[in-house]
Amino acid sequence: MKSAVLSIAAAISLLQLASAQPHGRHAAHHVAHVKKDVVTVVNTIIAEATSEPLVVVVADANGVAISTTTENAVATPVSTEVPSTSIVSIPTVEAAAVFVASTSTSSSSFSSWSSSSSWSSSSSLEVATASSTPTTVSTTSSAAAAVSSSSSSAAASSSAATVATGSGYGFTYGPYYADGSCKPASAVLEDIKNVGKGYGIVRTYGTDCSTVESVLAACHETGLLLFAGIFDLGSLSDELNTIITAANGDWSHFYGVSVGNELVNSGTADAGTVTAAISTARSTLRSAHFNGPVGTVDTLVATRNNPSLCDESDVCWVNSHPFFDGFTLPGASGLFLQTQLESLKAVLSDSSQKVVCTETGWPWKGNKNVNAIPSPDNQEKALSAIKTAFESNPEDVFLFNVYNMYWKTSDASQFDAEPYWGFIGDAPSG
């Protein structure tokens, strides 16, 4: 029955792409720090679906289909209550790579795992879980941060820090107070420590506010990996230098480096400009002995229309939000992401390239988007479905956003939901 469920899922995917898939992506989440109160919305593709059918698949916890019904999407009653039987439970895609950071020098070339999703090195790592004491496990997997460090001082510093494995879900974070001012390192550490167990990677978007330095220090203390971001291509060299200086020869707590976030989707840059920046960044970082993945992040729709964004990236990183589809119920969020990410591979030059969802979630407050309704209950259902879908490869999905983002402006074009995506709530540091 699993194959039947997946076939139905593929059908759902095609319907969603033809209707209101997040083409009009709610805009770049992150603007320059001095513009934290400005939100620019660029709808590159707008699709109206007034009478598209909505396929509802009801399955039990083992992924066995119980029933399938087809309803008119517009005529579907809007309700904040989603029956528990509508939550689809489905196994995740197998053979997902696990990103492992190591402080030891690797002789394996980066291309050996980025192109074939395999890495020949084995490592013994200490992994702490919420339900047990740390246990030593032997892991052979894809590595996003195979680190080469020739600095004895960096190695000594790393040995004193918590070992980073990248095992767990990713999450996004910005070090800003509600008024947009920068948080000090102590506040950032308080926020990161509060996240708790089950998470392995923290994603940031730029280098302002000493983001790299403060979040990296928190990662060393908590055992997380940092997915660092370069925000502005105009300051590419400076932002690269900031990242390299912060690492100080020790890349053990880095997952990867993104060159821009949704630049093509927002109209800030074209695909050629972004891919050229990726090449420059990769060359600079390799010279600094960072052997992890380098690439860009854009929306799934923008990437589908410009597959070179992934073709030139070491890992295909895309943002995708079921909420902005408008026709995906919270409990089907995990299935939505699985089918969308899998279908994206068809347009890539290497269909076996690793695809990771670098932003997804559900707002707890705001206006409804057709059948997608912001509420605490729906947020909980959506995140539960997403986590279940990626439970065997949690490092392949980043939840947006760990805390509410009150420095952002509420905007009707984004359903007045932009500040209210915090799945934990308000940041403990304020």
Buried (B, 14 or more C-beta within 10 A) or exposed (E): EEEBBBEBBEBBBEBBBEBBBBBBBBBBBBBEBEEBEEBEBBEBBEBEBEEBBBBBBBBEEEBEBEEBEEEEBEEBEEEEEBEEEBBBBBBBBEEBBBBBBBBEEBEBEBEBBBBEBBBEBEBEBEBBEEEEEEEEEEBEBBBBBBBBBEEEEBBEBBEEBBBBBBBBBBBBBBBBBBEBEBBEBEBBBBBBEBBEEEBBBBBBBBBBBBBBBBBBBBBBBBBBBBBBBBBBBEBBEEBBBBBBEBBEBBBBBBBBBBBBBBBBBBEBBEBEBBBBBBEBBBEBBEEBBBBBBBBBBBBBBBBBBBBBBBBBBBBBBBBBBBBBBBBBBBBBBBBBBBBBBBBBBEBBEBEEBBBBBBBBBBBBBBBBBBBBBBBBEBBBBBBBBBBBBBEBBBBBBBBBBBBBBBBBBBBEEBBBBBBBBBBBEEBEBE
